[in-house]
Amino acid sequence: MDSDSTPRTGFSRREFIRRASAAAIAGVSAPYVIAQRTDETLIVNSFGGEYQELFEKAIIQPFEKKLGVKVVHDTTGTSAQDYAKIRASKGAPGFDVAAALSPPEVLLGSKEGLLEKITDKEVPNLRFTWEKARRALPPTGVMHTLQFDSLLYNKDKLDAPTSWADYWQPDKRYGAKVKGHVINYNPANLLSVYALIHAAELGGGNASNMEPAWALLKSQKPFVGVVVTASAEAAPHFESGEVWLSPYWSARAGYYISRGIPYGMIVPKEGVIANIDSASVPVGAKNKKLAYEFINFMLEPATQRAWCLAYFCSPGRGDLTDWPKGFGDAQIVTNQQFESVKLPDLDAIGNNRRDWTLRWQEIMG
């Protein structure tokens, strides 16, 4: 990847990952404090960890400067937990923009009437987002970021995996040495859901027939040494060398690799599933006008470029071509590349995720 896309900070790789992970772990449950708000205050919910730092630098701070407004950044929760707040509050969760919802939450928000419908009247840049994604998503979410579920492995400990089977049946590929060095994720994280769908497909199933996944989860369990929920919680285990094999979002994987951890990222031969990060506006948001302006700003060409280069992710729109040399080789920047990734079965995930989580809990204990 071109050198000018590498994020820079003023402290060491170890210290960065320690701080990012601590912030993310704290963010799952820690409350946030909102100063007295005015009509010029916007409350935006997204993620903690390294995501928070980069999101604020690439998006929030330029937005504040351009419009002369104040943005309060709420970094608590995963996508599923953030939507749970929206549901529990009947659409008035205390933030104006849910800036990092995944497709299942957007679908639920549409079905339950808790997210505003958004058209290019409210968000003019909506028309430039990927057409395939617009067809897949209900009109309550505006995609701004694209990534996929890759496999991350410790190059000092393992040969490169080639299949999702190498993660789900690690002993068959790597033997007893891998015991205790595999990580698993709670289905509150969509990464876990996608990995389980790959497991089902390995056994001849799919998102509508998950039985093969549970058999593989049971067989994998003795080799699992770490279980986490938030993706950033995995970072210290990569840094310490405790975890050797993990599904991981392509953007986070690329980001941490850029910081110097001795890991490689691969696309398994069975393929990957796209993770579409979307921004939505809860129906009870207090500052909808500014919320729409913020979402539109996220899709501005300059904003997209700054964000994608900082976070090692793919853009939410496919008409941008001025990427650094090599960036497009590891990202999705053309329609041809977009066609090579699978889109999630949103109905199956939305209808069954709770039951899948209960089944996962029964097995993992």
Long-range contacts (C-beta under 8 A, 24 or more apart in sequence): 1-254, 1-258, 1-312, 1-324, 1-326, 1-327, 1-329, 1-330, 2-324, 2-325, 2-326, 2-327, 4-309, 4-324, 5-309, 5-310, 5-312, 5-324, 5-327, 6-258, 7-54, 7-255, 7-258, 7-259, 7-310, 9-53, 13-239, 13-259, 13-260, 13-261, 14-239, 16-50, 16-259, 17-235, 17-236, 17-238, 17-239, 17-256, 17-259, 17-261, 18-236, 18-239, 20-48, 20-49, 20-50, 20-53, 20-232, 20-235, 21-49, 21-232, 21-233, 21-235, 21-236, 23-48, 23-49, 23-52, 23-75, 23-232, 24-48, 24-49, 24-51, 24-230, 24-231, 24-232, 24-233, 24-235, 25-230, 25-232, 25-233, 27-52, 27-75, 27-76, 27-77, 27-230, 28-76, 28-77, 28-78, 28-81, 28-229, 28-230, 29-76, 30-76, 31-76, 32-72, 32-74, 32-75, 32-76, 34-72, 34-74, 34-94, 35-72, 37-72, 37-286, 37-287, 38-70, 39-287, 39-290, 40-68, 40-69, 40-70, 40-290, 41-69, 41-70, 41-71, 41-72, 41-287, 42-69, 42-70, 42-71, 42-72, 42-96, 42-97, 42-287, 42-290, 42-291, 42-294, 43-71, 43-72, 43-74, 43-94, 43-95, 43-96, 43-97, 43-286, 43-287, 44-71, 44-72, 44-73, 44-74, 44-95, 44-96, 44-97, 44-99, 44-294, 45-74, 45-75, 45-76, 45-77, 45-82, 45-93, 45-95, 45-97, 45-98, 45-99, 45-100, 46-73, 46-74, 46-75, 46-99, 46-100, 47-75, 47-78, 47-100, 47-230, 47-232, 48-75, 48-76, 48-230, 48-232, 49-230, 49-232, 49-235, 50-232, 50-252, 50-255, 51-75, 51-100, 51-232, 51-311, 54-307, 54-310, 54-311, 55-99, 55-307, 55-311, 57-310, 58-303, 58-306, 58-307, 58-310, 58-311, 59-297, 59-298, 59-303, 59-306, 59-307, 62-297, 62-303, 62-306, 63-294, 63-297, 66-297, 67-290, 67-293, 69-290, 71-294, 78-188, 78-189, 78-229, 78-230, 79-104, 79-105, 79-190, 80-104, 80-105, 80-188, 80-189, 80-190, 80-353, 81-188, 83-108, 83-109, 86-114, 86-115, 86-282, 87-112, 87-114, 89-282, 89-284, 90-114, 90-284, 91-115, 91-282, 91-283, 91-284, 92-282, 92-283, 92-284, 92-285, 93-282, 93-284, 95-282, 95-285, 96-281, 96-282, 96-285, 96-286, 96-287, 96-288, 96-290, 96-291, 96-294, 97-279, 97-280, 97-281, 97-285, 97-291, 97-294, 97-295, 98-279, 98-280, 98-281, 98-282, 99-144, 99-279, 99-294, 99-295, 99-298, 100-277, 100-278, 100-279, 101-141, 101-277, 101-278, 101-279, 101-280, 102-190, 102-275, 102-276, 102-277, 102-278, 103-136, 103-137, 103-141, 103-276, 103-278, 103-344, 103-346, 103-349, 104-190, 104-193, 104-344, 104-346, 104-349, 104-350, 104-353, 105-280, 106-137, 106-138, 106-140, 106-141, 106-278, 106-280, 107-137, 107-138, 107-346, 107-347, 107-349, 107-350, 108-350, 109-138, 109-140, 109-141, 109-280, 109-282, 110-138, 110-139, 110-140, 110-141, 111-350, 113-283, 114-282, 114-283, 115-140, 115-141, 115-280, 115-281, 115-282, 115-283, 116-140, 116-280, 116-281, 116-282, 116-283, 116-285, 116-288, 118-142, 118-280, 118-281, 118-292, 118-295, 122-292, 122-296, 123-292, 123-295, 123-296, 123-299, 124-296, 125-296, 125-299, 125-300, 125-317, 126-296, 126-299, 128-299, 128-317, 128-318, 128-319, 129-299, 129-316, 129-317, 129-318, 130-316, 130-317, 130-318, 130-335, 130-338, 131-318, 132-335, 132-338, 132-339, 132-343, 133-274, 133-276, 133-316, 133-343, 136-276, 136-343, 136-346, 137-276, 137-278, 140-280, 141-276, 141-278, 141-279, 141-280, 142-278, 142-279, 142-280, 142-295, 142-298, 142-299, 142-316, 143-276, 143-277, 143-278, 143-316, 144-277, 144-278, 144-279, 144-295, 144-298, 144-299, 144-304, 144-307, 144-316, 145-251, 145-276, 145-277, 145-307, 145-308, 145-311, 145-313, 145-314, 145-315, 145-316, 146-274, 146-275, 146-276, 146-277, 146-313, 146-314, 146-315, 146-316, 146-332, 146-338, 147-249, 147-250, 147-251, 147-252, 147-274, 147-275, 147-277, 147-313, 147-314, 148-249, 148-250, 148-267, 148-272, 148-273, 148-274, 148-275, 148-332, 148-341, 149-191, 149-194, 149-195, 149-198, 149-247, 149-248, 149-249, 149-250, 149-272, 149-273, 149-275, 150-247, 150-248, 150-249, 150-250, 150-253, 150-265, 150-266, 150-267, 150-272, 151-245, 151-246, 151-247, 151-248, 151-265, 151-266, 151-267, 151-268, 152-238, 152-245, 152-246, 152-247, 152-248, 152-253, 152-263, 152-264, 152-265, 153-244, 153-245, 153-246, 153-263, 153-264, 153-266, 154-181, 154-238, 154-241, 154-243, 154-244, 154-245, 154-262, 154-263, 155-262, 155-263, 155-264, 156-241, 156-262, 157-181, 157-241, 157-244, 158-244, 158-245, 160-264, 160-266, 161-245, 161-266, 161-268, 162-266, 162-268, 162-269, 163-268, 163-269, 163-270, 164-195, 164-198, 164-199, 164-201, 164-202, 164-268, 164-270, 165-202, 166-245, 166-268, 167-195, 167-220, 167-245, 167-246, 167-247, 168-198, 168-199, 168-202, 168-216, 168-217, 168-219, 168-220, 169-216, 169-219, 169-220, 170-220, 170-223, 170-245, 171-223, 174-245, 178-223, 178-244, 178-245, 179-222, 179-223, 179-225, 180-223, 180-224, 180-225, 181-223, 181-225, 181-242, 181-243, 181-244, 181-245, 182-220, 182-223, 182-224, 182-225, 182-226, 182-243, 182-244, 182-245, 182-246, 183-224, 183-225, 183-226, 183-227, 183-228, 183-234, 183-237, 183-243, 183-245, 183-246, 184-217, 184-220, 184-221, 184-224, 184-226, 184-227, 184-364, 185-227, 185-228, 185-229, 185-231, 185-234, 185-247, 186-227, 186-228, 186-229, 186-357, 186-360, 187-353, 187-356, 187-357, 187-360, 188-229, 188-357, 189-229, 189-230, 189-231, 190-275, 191-231, 191-247, 191-248, 191-249, 191-275, 192-247, 192-360, 193-349, 193-353, 193-356, 194-247, 194-273, 194-275, 194-344, 195-247, 196-356, 196-360, 197-273, 197-344, 197-345, 198-247, 198-268, 198-270, 198-273, 201-270, 202-270, 206-345, 206-348, 207-344, 207-345, 207-348, 207-349, 207-352, 208-345, 208-348, 210-352, 210-356, 210-359, 214-359, 214-363, 217-360, 217-363, 217-364, 218-363, 221-363, 221-364, 224-364, 227-364, 238-263, 249-275, 250-312, 250-313, 250-314, 250-330, 251-311, 251-312, 251-313, 251-314, 252-312, 253-312, 254-312, 254-330, 255-311, 255-312, 258-312, 271-340, 271-341, 271-342, 272-341, 272-342, 273-341, 273-342, 273-343, 273-344, 274-332, 274-338, 274-341, 274-342, 274-343, 274-344, 275-344, 276-343, 277-316
